[in-house]
Amino acid sequence: MRKNLALVACLFAVFAMLSLSGCGSREEVMVDPIDDMEPAEDVGAISGDDLPLAEVSDETVYTEPVSSVFTDIHFEFDQYNILARDEAVLQRIANWLRENDQVRVMIEGHCDERGTNEYNMALGEQRALAARRYLVGLGVGAARLGTVSYGEEQPLDPRSTEDAWSKNRRAHFVVSE
Amino acid sequence: MLEMKRRRAPLAQLALSLMLLAAVTASAQVHLNVSKAFGQKVIVAVPLFELEGGTIVDPVAARDVLEFDLGHSGFFDIVGNREFVDETEIDDRISARIAFQEWSALGAEILVKGKIGGDLTEVYVEATIYDLAQGKAIFGRRYVGSRERWRDAVHSISDDIVFKLTGETGIAKTKIAFTSSVTGSKEVYVMDYDGENLRRVTRQNAIALSPDWFPGGEEIVYTIIKEGRHQCWRTTIAGSGTKLTAFPGLNDFASPSPRGDEILMSLSKDGNPEIYRLRADGTDPRRLTFGRSTESSPCWSPDGRRVAFVSDRAGVPQVYVMGASGGTPRRVTLQGNYNTSPDWSPKGDLIVYTSRVGGTFQICTVDVETGETIRLTSGAGQKEDPSWARDGRHVVYSVKQGGKTDLYMIDIYELEPVRLTSGAGDYLSPAWSD
């Protein structure tokens, strides 16, 4: 019972983090160590039968934290092809999506600032579509995967350096129920 | 290799135009045949406006508006010495006559005498235009309007002067739509073409993109990224809007047809960004392009029979032209390896677009038939999103420089950029109304 409650609490924390940061955090979520908890004192009128059961719906019990599965993938300048180094990430995402088949994903496509604002909107969409196509090729249902381009509107790093630019050229995955 | 090239009439044509000018002066005709006489401007004196009644509208501001309109039309040079001009005007008022010879001595050929008056609710603007060689008035105009819209009244007079003297349709009453995030979210705004009278159109609290006008200058179509999705909306300037499309993926670059009954868009709903043609209410999408490349940024030819758009089918973005019902696209940008954001001139002959030249975005035109490419802008600053005025002569575009983006306009013959915006914030994605 306590274990379920603790798990649910941690998963809520994960979702809060995801929705606040908007991008995949790579931090592991620590589950409270159950063993250190004090046993309950006598609680008087409350008996075992009256304790409410925690509502644990199936979809919140994941085998691993969502944030470590859905990491950003990246692209070369002016390109939208999937890089070899991201194939493992997409494979991991596809595996997870097959195990959690009620989940939908919106794939965001982003660009660095160097193209025109207008063309970057199309390029961002191509990046999202490329990720989507790859996942569909790995067996994920196409209807579960949406695409949205942000062009150069939402850089992760606003600086004008090669390092910032390469971070900004990305596809980002937003999971929803 | 793109070259910075002014549109100069070749020598023979120049000789012809000088002869024409002599003929014009001799017969004292006022109409200026601008298509032959490049660079032959009519010199206009615009003295301070006469004020009737109290100072309801600042007569100095009224004169400034008229002078800006005429001076930037491309057809007139304004007599520059305001002191002499205004002294001559005062003398006229004192002596209750017009000293035509004095005005001519200032170099003027045309004299515009303006008058402004009214009360708290209503304003009238009057102008009488004199041909100094003939020594007489050739026409007059009077406009009445609300006090808040006094600028429109002066702009109307400017357009009338341009039309009467050149036969060309002026741009003084046109507007420019654009996006700005000065409020914290990117919204659509509208301003008068001279940079005045900025007003906000949308209140979506999201990311508004690439506005474009319906013919008539009253309604705007734009894209919005809202709640994680692209949508296309149509709105009046007053801000009442409806959603047109919300397909999965792109709902972008909406471009209304010359008759306003259809829109072109780039949609990715079928798995790839392609060009579609839809009804102006967002229904009945018909796909025009096919293949695996990226198709975006469509626009119409002025006769509505062809479209131009950007495709990377050659490996890099270039501008292509195609029949408005589809067919085999023909590439029209032949120089450079990154050409985007086309807009087709209302005169039909040129497409203006953004071109990456040596690492910097510049504005260029290409002749659709001959392929002649001319660069309009030069120097530092990223110039994007050009849009034609209805005179087929002026282009508005954005310039990003020193961390700030502003709107500029340029006359494709004069090639002198004129800055239109200067307030805080960035001004992007301009579209010029008709």
Interface residues (C-beta under 8 A of the other chain):
Chain A: D78 M106 G115 T116 N117 E118 Y119 M121 A122 L123 E125 Q126 A128 L129 R133 G146 T147 V148 S149 Y150 G151 E153 V174
Chain B: K186 I207 L209 S210 I225 G228 R229 H230 P248 G249 L250 D252 F253 S266 S268 G271 N272 P273 T294 S296 S297 V310 V316 P317 Y338 T340 S341 T354 F361 E384 D385 L428 S429
